[in-house]
């Protein structure tokens, strides 16, 4: 090869290397390392406890802070925060799990009320969310409870069709990003009394255009119960894959006679299986900690923190019970 040929080959190699550095392409399931958030509430709590000399408590909270937790995004303009998170994760060679949580009439106006003021505002919002991701790797869980609340009559007065359209639009917008995996939330085993009634709404909400659906988000059903219930949905959808939230399901849910408020800071629960893509189930893409352990479900009992605020006593109980 003459010097011109060598120069051309060197240039071609340099261009190829630069392209690969800018966009490494999709990260396979087996290669996925989920992002550990150094700025989360649990990490801050560990620093505080260590500063106060409370080594035993700090070690317990490390069971949470040292694991990948999803990051919930409900900011009025999500672009900047999503951009910052995905950039930090990419620098570490990790993939963040993000939760899009801004649907109009969020949580039917209950503990986690809020969300966009209109359908158009939400469409703009999810577009900004996608812009923040750009071409970086990310997993996104789309709107916990939003689909389930259609089926329990939250969206009366003709608004169910609008919500289904917004969910489908969110899936499509996010899937335009080349390295984003998208999972539409589909409730939990306690909601699935008739899997057949969920199939068509899930199709209309875009689940077959996503990478699959998310199950057991912020709930406590065991991994075995969740896998079985989600499998029935998957069967009805032609084998769609799914992810399961195992963040607090180590002891399963409260059973009959064990107490009230089975979904809201129930006593006696434990951390579950750590986040991983090695699930042993062909259709289960990952076990994730979507609900951030140690953050309150809501101020449902006297003196408990507001939704999403750190609940130290509850975090310690989850960690201790996990063994």
C-alpha positions in Angstrom: 0.0 0.0 0.0 1.4 3.4 -1.0 1.5 6.4 1.3 -1.8 7.7 -0.2 -3.5 4.4 0.5 -2.2 4.3 4.0 -3.4 7.9 4.6 -6.9 7.1 3.3 -7.1 4.0 5.4 -6.0 5.9 8.5 -8.6 8.6 7.8 -11.3 6.0 7.4 -10.4 4.3 10.6 -10.4 7.7 12.5 -13.8 8.6 11.1 -15.2 5.2 12.1 -13.7 5.4 15.6 -15.2 8.9 16.1 -18.6 7.7 15.0 -18.4 4.8 17.4 -17.4 7.1 20.3 -20.3 9.4 19.6 -22.9 6.6 19.4 -21.9 3.2 20.7 -25.3 1.8 19.6 -27.8 0.0 21.6 -26.6 -1.7 24.8 -27.6 -5.4 24.9 -29.5 -6.8 27.9 -26.5 -8.9 28.9 -24.1 -5.9 28.8 -26.5 -3.5 30.7 -25.1 -2.0 33.8 -27.8 0.2 35.5 -27.0 3.6 36.8 -26.3 4.1 40.5 -27.4 7.6 41.4 -24.8 9.4 43.6 -27.2 12.2 44.3 -30.2 10.3 45.5 -31.8 10.6 48.9 -30.4 7.4 50.2 -26.8 8.4 49.2 -27.3 11.7 51.1 -28.6 9.8 54.1 -25.5 7.6 54.2 -23.3 10.6 54.2 -25.3 12.2 57.0 -25.2 9.0 59.1 -21.5 8.5 58.6 -20.9 12.1 59.6 -22.8 11.4 62.8 -20.9 8.2 63.6 -24.0 6.0 63.0 -22.1 3.3 61.2 -24.7 0.5 61.6 -27.5 2.6 60.2 -25.3 3.8 57.4 -24.4 0.2 56.4 -28.1 -0.6 56.3 -29.0 2.3 54.0 -26.1 1.4 51.8 -28.1 -1.6 50.8 -30.3 1.0 49.0 -27.8 3.7 48.0 -25.3 1.3 46.4 -28.0 -0.3 44.1 -29.4 1.2 40.9 -32.7 3.0 41.6 -35.0 4.5 39.0 -35.2 8.3 38.9 -38.7 9.7 38.7 -39.1 12.7 36.4 -42.1 15.0 36.9 -40.4 18.4 36.5 -42.3 21.1 34.6 -39.5 21.0 32.0 -37.7 17.7 32.1 -35.2 18.3 29.4 -32.3 19.7 31.5 -32.6 17.1 34.3 -32.9 14.1 31.9 -29.9 15.4 29.9 -27.8 15.7 33.1 -28.7 12.2 34.3 -28.1 10.5 31.0 -24.8 12.3 30.4 -23.5 11.3 33.9 -24.7 7.7 33.4 -23.0 7.5 30.0 -19.7 8.7 31.4 -19.8 5.8 33.9 -20.7 3.3 31.2 -24.1 2.8 32.9 -27.7 3.0 31.8 -30.2 5.0 33.8 -33.8 3.9 34.5 -36.1 6.9 34.2 -39.8 7.2 35.1 -41.9 9.5 33.0 -44.5 10.7 35.5 -46.5 13.8 34.4 -49.7 12.5 32.8 -52.7 14.9 33.2 -54.8 14.1 36.3 -51.9 12.1 37.7 -52.9 9.6 40.4 -56.5 10.7 40.0 -55.8 13.6 42.2 -54.8 11.5 45.2 -51.5 11.4 47.1 -49.3 11.9 44.0 -51.6 14.4 42.3 -50.2 16.7 39.7 -49.1 16.3 36.1 -49.6 18.4 32.9 -52.5 20.8 32.7 -53.6 19.6 29.3 -53.0 17.0 26.6 -51.1 19.4 24.5 -48.9 20.4 27.4 -48.1 16.7 28.0 -47.2 16.1 24.4 -44.7 19.0 24.6 -43.4 17.7 27.9 -42.7 14.1 26.6 -41.0 15.7 23.6 -38.7 17.6 25.9 -38.1 14.4 27.9 -37.0 12.6 24.8 -34.7 15.6 23.8 -33.0 15.2 27.1 -32.2 11.6 26.4 -30.9 12.3 22.9 -28.8 9.4 21.5 -27.7 8.2 25.0 -28.8 4.8 26.4 -31.7 4.9 28.7 -34.6 2.8 29.9 -37.9 4.6 30.5 -41.0 3.4 32.4 -44.0 5.3 31.1 -46.5 6.7 33.5 -47.1 4.4 36.5 -50.8 3.7 37.2 -52.0 5.7 34.2 -53.3 2.7 32.3 -54.7 1.0 35.4 -56.6 4.1 36.4 -58.4 4.0 33.0 -59.7 0.6 33.9 -60.8 1.6 37.5 -62.9 4.5 36.1 -60.5 7.4 37.0 -60.9 8.8 33.5 -64.7 9.1 33.3 -66.4 11.6 31.1 -64.8 10.5 27.8 -61.1 11.1 28.9 -60.0 7.5 28.6 -59.5 7.8 24.8 -57.4 11.0 25.4 -55.2 9.2 27.9 -54.7 6.2 25.7 -53.7 8.5 22.9 -51.2 10.3 25.2 -49.7 7.0 26.3 -49.3 5.8 22.8 -47.8 9.1 21.7 -45.3 8.9 24.6 -44.2 5.4 23.6 -43.7 6.5 20.0 -41.9 9.7 20.9 -39.5 7.9 23.2 -38.9 5.0 20.8 -37.7 7.5 18.2 -34.5 7.8 20.3 -32.1 5.1 19.0 -30.8 3.8 22.3 -33.9 4.0 24.5 -35.9 1.1 25.8 -39.5 1.8 26.7 -41.8 -0.1 29.1 -45.5 0.9 29.5 -46.7 0.5 33.1 -49.4 -2.2 33.4 -50.3 -2.3 37.1 -49.7 -5.2 39.4 -51.0 -8.6 40.4 -53.6 -7.1 42.7 -55.2 -5.2 39.8 -55.1 -8.1 37.3 -58.3 -10.0 38.1 -59.2 -10.5 34.5 -56.2 -10.3 32.2 -58.4 -10.3 29.1 -59.9 -6.9 30.0 -56.4 -5.3 29.9 -55.3 -6.6 26.5 -57.1 -4.1 24.2 -56.4 -1.0 26.3 -52.7 -2.0 26.5 -52.6 -2.4 22.7 -54.3 1.0 22.3 -51.7 2.5 24.7 -48.9 1.3 22.4 -47.4 -1.6 24.4 -46.6 -3.5 21.2 -44.7 -0.5 19.9 -42.7 -0.4 23.1 -40.1 -2.8 24.3 -42.7 -4.2 26.7 -44.5 -3.3 29.9 -43.6 -2.7 33.5 -45.2 -4.6 36.3 -45.6 -4.2 40.1 -44.3 -0.6 40.1 -44.4 0.7 43.7 -46.1 -2.4 44.9 -45.2 -5.4 47.0 -46.3 -8.6 45.2 -43.7 -11.2 45.2 -41.5 -11.8 42.1 -43.2 -15.2 41.6 -46.8 -13.7 41.8 -45.8 -10.8 39.5 -44.1 -13.0 36.9 -47.2 -15.3 36.7 -49.7 -12.4 36.5 -47.6 -10.5 33.9 -47.1 -13.7 31.9 -50.9 -13.9 31.4 -50.9 -10.4 30.0 -47.9 -11.2 27.8 -49.6 -14.3 26.5 -52.6 -12.2 25.4 -50.3 -9.8 23.6 -48.4 -12.4 21.7 -45.4 -12.8 24.0 -44.5 -9.1 24.8 -41.6 -8.8 27.3 -41.8 -7.1 30.6 -39.8 -5.8 33.6 -40.7 -6.3 37.3 -40.3 -3.8 40.2 -38.7 -5.9 43.0 -37.6 -2.9 45.1 -39.8 -3.7 48.2 -41.3 -7.2 47.5 -38.9 -9.3 49.5 -41.6 -10.3 51.9 -44.5 -10.0 49.5 -47.6 -7.9 50.2 -49.6 -7.6 53.3 -52.0 -10.6 53.5 -55.5 -10.6 54.9 -55.5 -9.9 58.6 -52.0 -8.4 58.7 -53.1 -4.8 58.6 -54.5 -2.0 56.4 -53.0 0.2 53.8 -51.5 -2.7 51.8 -50.0 -0.2 49.3 -49.0 2.8 51.4 -45.9 2.3 53.6 -47.1 -1.1 54.8 -45.2 -2.5 57.8 -42.9 -5.6 57.7 -41.8 -5.3 54.1 -38.3 -6.0 52.8 -36.0 -5.1 49.9 -36.3 -7.6 47.0 -34.1 -9.0 44.3 -31.4 -6.5 43.3 -31.7 -4.9 39.8 -30.4 -7.2 37.1 -31.1 -8.4 33.5 -30.2 -11.9 34.5 -33.7 -13.0 35.4 -33.8 -16.6 34.2 -37.1 -15.9 32.4 -37.1 -15.4 28.6 -39.7 -12.7 28.7 -38.6 -10.9 31.8 -36.0 -8.4 30.6 -35.0 -7.2 34.0 -35.8 -6.9 37.7 -35.7 -3.2 38.5 -36.0 -1.0 41.6 -38.5 1.4 40.1 -39.9 2.6 43.3 -37.0 4.1 45.2 -36.8 2.2 48.5 -36.9 4.5 51.6 -39.0 7.1 49.9 -42.6 7.4 51.2 -45.7 6.3 49.4 -47.6 9.2 51.0 -48.6 10.8 54.3 -51.2 8.1 54.8 -50.6 7.8 58.6 -50.0 10.5 61.1 -46.5 11.9 60.9 -45.5 10.1 57.7 -43.6 12.0 55.0 -45.2 13.2 51.8 -45.0 11.1 48.6 -41.4 10.8 47.4 -39.9 12.3 50.6 -37.3 10.3 52.5 -38.7 8.0 55.2 -35.8 7.0 57.4 -37.5 4.6 59.7 -39.2 2.8 56.8 -35.9 2.6 54.9 -34.2 0.9 57.9 -37.0 -1.6 58.2 -36.8 -2.5 54.5 -33.0 -3.0 54.8 -33.1 -5.0 58.1 -35.9 -7.3 56.8 -33.9 -8.1 53.7 -31.3 -9.9 55.9 
